[in-house]
């Protein structure tokens, strides 16, 4: 989304009530509210002033965004800085330092891909498959091109049992994913552990579901531990799929603030998908599924790419979220 259309409903429910008109400068409309650790005499921007500044910058959801900024900023100086960053076009989620994804607060750092609401549809499809897999055993789930780890965290929280692995080529994304998985698995839904090795035991307390996980740094399957080959039940690969010559046409929020490696899918947008499709069957367990997000216009070629990889393919769509997910299943070996 562009800076003028960033939707704060990803953070909270829209509809905050009427907000009075405000001036457009950072000095307009201050109030005397003071953080207990702030020096006296430093005025804090009012809600109306922040709304006015965001409206002047073209933010459609200025009222909702302003409330989020006020809630996040501990001091008047911090609020002014956050407002300046958002008005300059930085994505709201990066300004806040978090994004809401399937009820989880996913922490972000500058330069990390912001999880999209439409990707919740991919998670929904993966969960349906994961619940089937966990009926007989603990499903092995891989979040490939994990970015912040939002997909893996959402799956780990929702599944009763899971062995989760996430991987990304970007060290900043890997650091974010480790933080987010640790936070997601600290609650009452189970615990996990991250260490230097593979298959370390979970750190759950008595009676907690066992949810071991690890986050790996590296290029696609090269990042994964060898023992996972042939064992993966759910492979969620949210690969980049924007054609290279269309990167310049993206909203500035994505083009200027997110890593190109998380956006650029090559000449036709499907180069990374081809690499995943070429190896997926070797990593999937019998009956295991690969799930990828793509665009409506790339759907036919994406299906063909996955079929050439020896996978059975079906497509799911969500008109509500404008999402297209291709599900590719490892087929039984011939002669069996």
C-alpha positions in Angstrom: 0.0 0.0 0.0 1.1 3.6 -0.6 1.7 5.9 2.3 -1.6 7.6 1.4 -3.5 4.4 1.8 -1.9 2.4 4.6 -4.7 0.7 6.4 -4.3 0.8 10.2 -7.1 -1.9 10.5 -4.1 -4.2 10.4 -3.3 -2.9 13.8 -6.8 -2.2 15.4 -10.4 -2.1 14.3 -11.3 0.9 12.3 -13.8 3.4 13.5 -12.4 5.6 16.3 -15.1 8.2 16.1 -15.1 11.8 14.9 -11.8 13.7 15.1 -11.8 17.5 15.0 -10.1 19.3 12.2 -6.5 20.3 13.0 -3.7 22.4 11.8 -1.1 20.8 9.6 2.2 21.7 11.4 3.9 19.8 14.2 3.6 22.9 16.4 -0.2 23.2 16.0 -2.5 21.9 18.7 -0.3 20.8 21.6 -1.6 19.9 25.0 -0.2 19.8 28.5 -0.2 16.0 28.8 3.2 14.9 30.1 4.9 11.5 30.5 5.9 11.1 34.2 9.6 10.8 33.2 9.6 13.9 31.0 10.8 17.4 32.0 8.1 20.0 32.7 7.4 22.5 30.0 7.7 20.1 27.0 4.3 20.1 25.2 2.9 17.0 23.7 1.2 17.0 20.3 -2.6 16.6 20.6 -4.5 13.9 18.7 -6.0 16.7 16.5 -2.5 18.0 15.7 -1.2 14.5 14.7 -4.4 13.9 12.6 -3.9 17.2 10.8 -0.2 16.4 10.0 -1.1 13.0 8.7 -4.0 14.3 6.6 -1.7 17.0 5.1 0.7 14.2 4.1 -2.1 12.3 2.4 -2.8 9.5 4.9 -6.4 8.4 4.3 -6.7 6.7 7.7 -5.3 9.6 9.6 -7.5 9.3 12.7 -6.8 5.7 13.2 -3.1 6.1 12.6 -2.8 9.0 14.9 -4.3 7.0 17.8 -1.8 4.3 17.2 1.1 6.8 17.2 -0.1 8.4 20.4 -0.4 5.0 22.1 3.1 4.0 21.0 5.0 7.2 21.8 6.3 7.4 25.4 7.2 11.1 25.2 6.3 14.2 23.3 9.6 14.1 21.5 9.0 10.5 20.5 5.5 11.3 19.2 6.9 14.2 17.1 9.5 11.9 15.6 7.0 9.1 14.9 4.6 11.6 13.3 7.4 13.0 11.1 8.5 9.6 9.9 4.9 8.6 9.0 4.3 11.9 7.3 7.5 11.4 5.2 6.0 8.2 3.8 7.5 5.5 6.0 5.2 2.5 6.4 3.0 2.8 9.5 4.1 -0.7 10.6 7.8 0.2 10.5 7.1 3.5 12.3 5.3 1.6 15.1 7.8 -1.2 15.1 5.1 -3.9 14.8 2.3 -5.2 12.6 -0.9 -7.1 13.5 -1.1 -10.5 11.8 -3.8 -13.0 12.7 -4.1 -11.5 16.2 -0.4 -11.6 16.8 1.8 -8.4 17.3 4.7 -9.1 15.0 7.7 -7.0 15.8 9.5 -5.4 12.8 12.8 -3.6 12.2 13.7 -1.1 9.4 14.4 -3.0 6.2 12.2 -6.0 7.0 9.3 -7.0 4.8 5.9 -5.9 6.3 3.5 -8.9 6.5 0.4 -8.3 4.3 -3.1 -9.0 5.4 -3.8 -11.1 2.3 -1.1 -13.5 3.4 -3.5 -14.5 6.3 -5.3 -16.5 3.6 -2.2 -18.6 2.9 -2.0 -19.3 6.7 -5.7 -20.3 6.7 -5.1 -22.8 3.9 -1.9 -24.1 5.6 -3.8 -24.6 8.9 -6.4 -26.7 7.3 -3.7 -29.0 6.0 -1.8 -28.8 9.3 -4.8 -29.9 11.4 -5.2 -32.9 9.1 -1.5 -33.8 9.5 -1.4 -33.5 13.2 -4.2 -36.1 13.6 -1.6 -38.9 13.4 1.7 -37.2 14.3 3.5 -33.9 14.9 3.5 -32.0 11.6 6.8 -30.6 10.4 6.2 -27.1 9.1 8.7 -24.9 7.2 8.3 -21.1 6.7 10.6 -20.4 3.8 11.4 -16.8 2.9 10.1 -16.1 6.4 10.8 -12.4 6.7 9.6 -11.4 10.1 8.4 -14.9 10.9 4.7 -13.9 10.8 3.5 -16.9 8.9 5.5 -19.4 11.0 4.4 -17.8 14.3 0.7 -17.8 13.3 0.9 -21.5 12.3 2.8 -22.5 15.5 0.3 -20.8 17.8 -2.7 -22.3 16.1 -1.5 -25.9 15.8 -1.6 -28.1 18.9 1.6 -29.8 18.0 4.3 -28.7 15.5 8.0 -28.9 14.7 8.6 -25.5 13.1 11.6 -24.3 11.0 11.8 -20.8 9.4 14.5 -19.6 7.0 15.5 -16.4 5.3 18.5 -15.1 3.4 18.4 -11.7 5.2 20.1 -11.6 8.6 17.9 -8.8 9.8 14.8 -10.8 8.9 16.2 -13.8 10.7 16.8 -11.8 13.8 13.2 -10.5 13.7 11.8 -14.0 13.1 13.7 -15.4 16.2 12.2 -12.7 18.4 8.7 -13.1 17.0 8.7 -16.9 17.3 10.0 -16.7 20.9 7.3 -14.2 21.8 4.5 -16.2 20.1 5.5 -19.5 21.8 5.9 -18.0 25.3 2.1 -17.9 25.9 -0.2 -20.7 27.0 -0.3 -22.3 23.6 3.1 -24.0 23.9 6.8 -23.3 24.1 9.7 -23.7 21.8 13.4 -23.2 21.9 16.0 -21.8 19.5 19.6 -22.8 19.8 22.6 -23.4 17.6 21.6 -26.9 16.6 18.7 -28.8 15.1 16.0 -30.6 17.0 16.7 -29.2 20.4 14.0 -29.9 23.0 11.3 -27.5 23.8 11.4 -25.4 26.9 7.8 -25.8 27.8 6.6 -26.2 31.4 4.7 -29.1 32.7 1.8 -30.1 30.5 2.7 -27.5 27.8 2.5 -28.8 24.1 5.9 -29.5 22.7 6.6 -27.1 19.9 10.3 -27.1 19.1 11.5 -24.6 16.5 14.6 -23.1 14.9 15.3 -20.2 12.6 17.9 -20.6 9.9 19.8 -18.1 7.8 20.6 -19.0 4.2 19.3 -19.2 0.6 16.1 -21.2 0.3 16.6 -24.9 1.0 20.3 -24.5 1.5 19.4 -22.9 4.9 17.6 -26.0 6.1 19.0 -28.9 8.1 19.6 -32.0 6.0 17.4 -34.3 8.3 14.4 -32.3 7.1 14.6 -33.7 3.6 11.6 -35.8 2.8 9.9 -34.9 6.2 8.2 -31.6 5.6 4.4 -31.8 5.8 3.7 -28.0 5.3 6.0 -25.9 3.3 4.8 -22.2 3.3 7.0 -20.3 0.8 5.9 -16.7 0.5 8.4 -16.0 -2.3 8.8 -12.6 -4.0 6.7 -12.4 -7.1 6.9 -8.8 -8.4 8.4 -8.6 -11.9 11.7 -6.7 -11.9 10.6 -4.0 -14.2 7.5 -3.3 -12.1 9.5 -2.6 -8.8 9.6 1.1 -9.8 5.8 1.1 -10.0 5.3 -0.1 -6.5 4.1 2.4 -3.8 7.0 4.2 -2.2 6.3 2.5 1.1 7.4 -0.8 -0.4 9.8 0.4 -3.0 11.8 2.7 -0.6 11.5 0.9 2.7 11.4 -2.9 2.1 14.3 -5.1 0.9 14.3 -5.6 -2.8 15.1 -9.3 -2.2 11.7 -9.6 -0.6 9.9 -8.1 -3.6 11.8 -8.8 -6.8 10.8 -12.1 -8.5 12.8 -11.7 -11.6 11.8 -10.9 -15.2 8.3 -12.4 -14.9 8.1 -12.5 -11.2 8.4 -16.3 -10.9 12.2 -16.9 -10.8 12.3 -17.7 -7.1 9.2 -19.9 -7.4 11.0 -21.9 -10.1 13.9 -22.5 -7.8 11.5 -23.6 -5.0 9.5 -25.9 -7.3 12.7 -27.6 -8.6 13.5 -28.9 -5.1 10.2 -29.0 -3.2 9.4 -32.6 -4.0 12.7 -33.7 -2.4 11.9 -31.9 0.9 8.2 -32.7 1.2 6.9 -35.8 3.0 4.6 -38.1 1.1 1.4 -36.1 0.7 3.1 -33.0 2.0 2.1 -29.6 0.5 3.8 -26.5 -0.7 1.8 -23.3 -0.4 2.7 -20.1 -2.3 1.1 -16.8 -2.9 0.9 -15.3 -6.3 -1.1 -12.8 -8.3 -4.1 -13.5 -10.4 -2.4 -12.8 -13.7 0.6 -15.0 -12.8 -1.6 -17.9 -11.6 -1.6 -20.0 -14.8 2.2 -19.9 -15.2 2.8 -20.5 -11.5 0.6 -23.6 -11.8 2.6 -24.8 -14.8 5.9 -24.2 -13.0 4.8 -26.4 -10.0 3.4 -29.1 -12.2 6.8 -29.3 -14.0 8.3 -29.9 -10.5 6.3 -33.1 -10.3 3.6 -31.8 -8.0 -0.2 -32.0 -8.0 -1.6 -28.5 -8.0 -4.8 -26.8 -7.0 -5.7 -23.1 -6.5 -7.5 -21.3 -3.7 -8.7 -17.7 -4.0 -10.1 -15.1 -1.6 -12.1 -12.2 -3.1 -12.2 -10.5 0.3 -8.4 -10.4 0.7 -7.6 -10.2 -3.1 -5.4 -13.3 -2.5 -4.4 -16.2 -4.7 -2.7 -19.2 -3.1 -1.4 -22.2 -5.1 -1.2 -25.5 -3.2 1.2 -28.1 -4.6 1.2 -31.7 -3.2 3.9 -34.3 -3.5 2.5 -37.1 -5.6 3.1 -40.8 -4.9 6.1 -42.3 -6.5 5.3 -44.2 -9.8 4.9 -47.9 -9.5 3.6 -47.7 -5.9 
